[in-house]
Amino acid sequence: MTKAVQSSLTPYLQFSRKQWAALRNSVPLMLTEEEIFKLKGINEDFSLDEVAEIYLPLSRLLNFYISSNLRRQAVLEQFLGTDGQQRIPYIIGIAGSVAVGKSTTARVLQALLSRWPEHRTVELVTTDGFLHPNQVLKQRDLMKKKGFPESYDIRSLVNFVSKVKSGTPQVTAPVYSHLIYDVLQNEQKVISKPDILILEGLNVLQNGSDYNHDPHHVFVSDFVDFSIYVDAPEVLLQNWYINRFLKFRQSAFSNPNSYFHHYSQLSEQEAVTIASQLWTEINGRNLQQNILPTRERANLILGKSANHAVERIRLRK
């Protein structure tokens, strides 16, 4: 079998950055450079060009999918003879490794999708809030597996997404603090029937094969209408993680309330050593065992190169 034939058998359409950028189709850029600066992560080079060439075409595609979904809902309502008053939110899942830039992707898409002429309401929830509290993780000896499937209250997460997808008027989600490295006990985020829910986290594409320790029959991925996997070679992910750790050491870690405050006194070399160890023992293992295997389940894969620039896009046919 020739390489060309093998390529034609892939379930994905593949685009270079230039090919993908052409699909923007003159959609105007709706974000300023100042707004983009506020949306990007602490360790990312993120520019107007990245928004214009990657995220505007993606928001255009998503807008088509969402409109098509609404038409499909209208067909069902016509068939049932219902009044069409119940809006069913469109759920977008964003997955990928620690330090790959999922949060920035989610925030940029939230900003872009909310500014289309339809003025749809877009909510963003991270699955970090559904991690078991540290107290529970310590009791179960899972602190060194934080982010692994067994560290999540997956039943609560599935229940949350199920309620959102059912059109429940108000649904609450727990809130996670990266400062204290734990779920906030007395804080909830209220979700009130958005048009679009963006769900961002390590585990949004996982299914039954990833939860052998907690067998059940419904998963977050069952409720996701469109899924995105943000991808990059592991060597880049490790470098980005270490660089982010160094920047946190000079900023967030210096806060006395930070769970990682003790790291703020490390020398740069000591910090690099600790960050490398954390990657090898926790985040790299989680990537290889639990996150990367879900990549081919995604509807769209954004392939990053250096400086967090997306160079390759794969779209499921």
N, C-alpha and C positions, 0 to 999 in steps of 0.2 A: 504494500500500500504506500503510495507516494505521500510526501509531506503535505502537498496541496489538498489531496483527498481527505487526509486526516483532519486538516484545518476546516474543511467544509462540513465535517461531521460534528463539530462542536455545537453545544446548545446555545452558544453565545455569539452575538455579532460583536466584532472587535473594531475599535476605533483608536486612531492615534489622537493626540491632543488637537492637532490641526483639523482633522476630520470632524471631531466632536464639536469644536468651537464653531464650525460652519453651521451647525444645527441651531445656533442661537436665533437665526432668522430675524435679525434686526430688533429683537426684544430689547427695550431700553434698560440700561443699568439703573436700578432703583435704590442703590445704596451709595453713600458718600464714602470717601476714604476714611474719614473720621469714624463713621459708623462701623466700617469693616475693622478698624483698629480695635474697637471696643469688643467686637465679636470673637476675635482670634484668641487662641490659647497662648499661654506664657512662653512657649518654646517654638512658636511657628512663625515662619516668614509667609505672610499671607497678603496678597496684593489685589488691587482692582482687576488686574489681568486674570488672576485666578478665578475671581467671581464671574467676570465677563465670559471667559472661555470655557469654564467647567460648570459652574453652578447655575448660570442663567439658562444654558441649554437643558440642564437637569430639571430646573424648576419648570421650564416649558413642557418637558416630557411629563412631569408629574401632574401639571395642570390638565393635560390631555387625559391622562389616566383618571384623574378625579372627576372630570366632567363626564367621561364615559361611565364611571361608576354611578354617578347621579342619574344618568339616563337609564341605566339598568335598574336602579331602584324605582324609577318612575314606571318602568314596564311592569315590575312586580306589583306596584300599587294599583296600576290600571287593571291587572289581572284579578287582584283581590277586591277591587272596588273600594279601596280605602282612601282616606282624604289626603295622604301624603304629608301629614304634619310632623311625623317622627323623622328626625334627621339621624342618620347613622354615620358616625365619624369615620373618616378614611384614616387608616393607621399606617404610618411609615416607620419601619424598623431600621435602625442604623447600628451595625455591629463592626467589630474589629478589635485589634489588640489594644492593650494599654499603651498610651503615648502616640498612637497613630493619628490622632486628631479627630476622633469621632464627635467630640463635643463641639468643636468649631464647625464641622460639617452640619451638625444638627442646628446650631444657632443661625448659621447663614441661611440654611433652607427655611427655617422658621421666618426669618426676616423677609426673604424673597417671596415665599408663598403667601404671606399675609398682605403683600403689596400688589398683587395682581388685581385687575379691575373688579374681580368678583368680591374682593375684600373679605376673604374667608378668615375665620378665627382659627388660629393655629396655636396649640398648646405643646409644650415640650416637657417630657418626664424622663428622668434617667432611672435605670433599674438599680442604681446604687442604693436607693432608699429601701429596696426590698432585700438587702443583705440582712442576715441575722445580726442583732446587736452584738457588740464585742463580748458582752458578758456570756451570751449563748455560745459564741464561737470559742471562747476560752474553755467553757465547760465541756465542749465537744472536741477540744484540742484541734481547732480548725483555723487559728489565727494565721498560720503560715500557709493556709489555703484560701485566704480571702480572695474572692473573685472566681474561685472554682465553683462548679455547679452546686456542690453540697453546702456552700456557704450562703446560699440564697433561700429565702422563704418563698419557694417557687409556687406554692399553693396560693399565697396571698397575691403574688404577682399575676398569676393567671386569673384569679378572681377579679382583680382590678381591671385588667384588660377586657375580660368578659363583660363586666358591667359597662365599661365605656362603649364597647361594640354593641351592647344591647340597647343603647340609647338612654341609660339611666340619667336622670336630670343632673345629679351631682354625685361625683365619685371623689374620694380622697386618696392621696398617695403619700406614703411616708417620705420624709426629707432627709438626705444624707449630708453630713458636714465633712468636707475634706480637711478642715482645720483640726477638728477633734477626732477625725478618722472613725466616725461612728454615726449611727442613725440618731437623729434628734428626737428625743422621747416625746416632747410636747409640741411638735410642729407637724403640720400636715399641709399638703398642697391640694387645693380644691379644683377639680376639673368639672366645668359646667357645659356639657354637650358641645364641644368644639366641632368645627367642620373637619379639622385635621388634627390628629395627635401624632407627634413625632416621639417615638420611644427609642431611646439611645442606651446602649449597654453592651457588655461583653457577651451576653447570653440570649439575645433576642432571636437568634436563628437556631437555637438548640431544640432538640426533640427528645423522644423517649430513649434513644440510645445514649444520651448524655446524662440521664437521671436514673441509672440502674439502682442507685441507693434509695430512691424515693419513687417507686413506680406509680404512675397514674396515666390517664388517657388523653388529657388535653394539655397543650403547651402554648406558650406565648406566640410562637410562630404560626399557630393555627388561626390567629386573629389578625395577622399582619397582611395588609393589602399589597404593599410594595416594600421590598427589602433591599438595603444597600450595605455592602461590605467594603470598608475602607482598608486597603491592603498596602503592604510595603515589605521589602525584604527584611528578614529578621536582624541583619547586621545594622540596618538603618534604625529599626525600632529600638534596638538596644542603645544605640548612640543617642537617639532622641530622649529615651528614658533617663539616661545618665545626665544629659544636658539639662533636662527639666529638673532633675533632682538638685543639680548645682544651683539653678536659679531659685528654686524653692528654699534652698539652704540660706540664700541671701535675702529672702523676702518672707514668705509665709512661715518658715520654720523658726524665724527669729521672734515670732509672737509667743509669749510665755504660755498661752493657752493651747498652742499647737501640740498635737500628739507627738510630733517629731521634733519638738523644741531641742532635745538633746543633740540632734544632728547639726544644729546651727553652729556649734563650737568646733566642729571638725575642720581640719585643714582640707584644702581642695583635693589633695591626693587621697586622704582618708575617705572623703566623701565619694570620690570616684570608686574606690575599693568597695565601700558599703553598697553603693548603687549597683555596681556590677554583680555583687553577691545576691542582692535582692532580685535582680533580673534573672540570674541563673537558677536560683532556688525556687522562685515563685512565679514571676510574670512570664519568663521564657517557657517554663514547664506548662503553665496554663495555656499559653498560646499554642504550643505543639499538641497538647493532649485534648483541649476542649474548644478552642476558638477557631484555629485555622481549619479544622475538619468541617466547620460549618460554612466555609466560604462559598463553595459551589452550590449552596442552597439559595444564594442571594439572586434577586432579579437584576441587580447591577453591581459591578465590582469596579471601584475606583482604585487604580494602581498608581501608587506614589513613588517618586524618586527623591533625590536629594532636595533639601529645602522645602519639603512637604508639597512639592509641585506634582499635580496629577498628570501623568504622561500617557497612561493607557486606560481605556474604558471598555468594559465588557458588559453588554446588555443582553439579557436572556431573550431569545427569539419568541 
